[in-house]
Amino acid sequence: MVSESREKKIVETLASCESFGDPQQYYNKLVELKKEFYRNPRNHHLISLLESFGNKERFLILDMLKSKDRCVCELEAILQKSQPAISHHLRILEANNLIQARKVGKFSHYSLVHSQFEKFQNSWREWVSDISNWMGSFD
């Protein structure tokens, strides 16, 4: 929730920014746009996955799992990080159903979950297809 003084300042800025009628009504429309964004379950899904992909170490883990299942000790060697640090990233990826563990002896081996990547790809494609305000080329 925005404080009353902050809202007033934003409305004043909107009033000087562009001519779109009553700046308070326009501010209220913009606030509603934000609420609509967060009501959309697709956006929650994309935010969660993009946060996972947005960390370079997690993205590296995902990239290393593209070619084969790997155990934590392999990921430790690749990332040059401790087992607890690797486990932290693995928990986040597992929570988003991007990877899945299976026991092989006393070691856990991780692999990618194909269906979740397909779901992400479809959600992302749908999000991009909703864009109606494309900029020209920057050649």
C-alpha positions, 0 to 999 in steps of 0.5 A: 500500500502506498502512503497518501503523500507518496500517492499525491506525489505520483499523481502530481508527476502523472499530471505533468507527464502526459495528457490523459484526463484526470490524473487521479483517475489515471493513477487508479487505473494504473494501480488496477493494472498492477492488481490484474497482473498479480491476479493472473496465475500465469504471471505467478508461474513465470515470476517464480521460474524467471527468478530461478533462471535469473540466478547464474549458478542455478542457470548453470546447473540447469545447463549442466543437466541438459546433457545428462543427470548429475550428482551433487558431487559433479555439480560441486566440481562444476560450480566450485561451490560447497555442498550446502551452497549447491543444495540451496540452489537445488532446493529452489529448482526442485520447488519450482519442479524444474529438476527432480532427484533420484537416489543412486546408491547413497547419492542423489542424481538430478535431472530436468523435468521436461513437462515443467519446461514445456509449461514454461515455454507455453506460458512465455510464448503466451505472454510474448504473444500478448505484447501489442506495443512493439518498438521498431528495430534497432539495426 
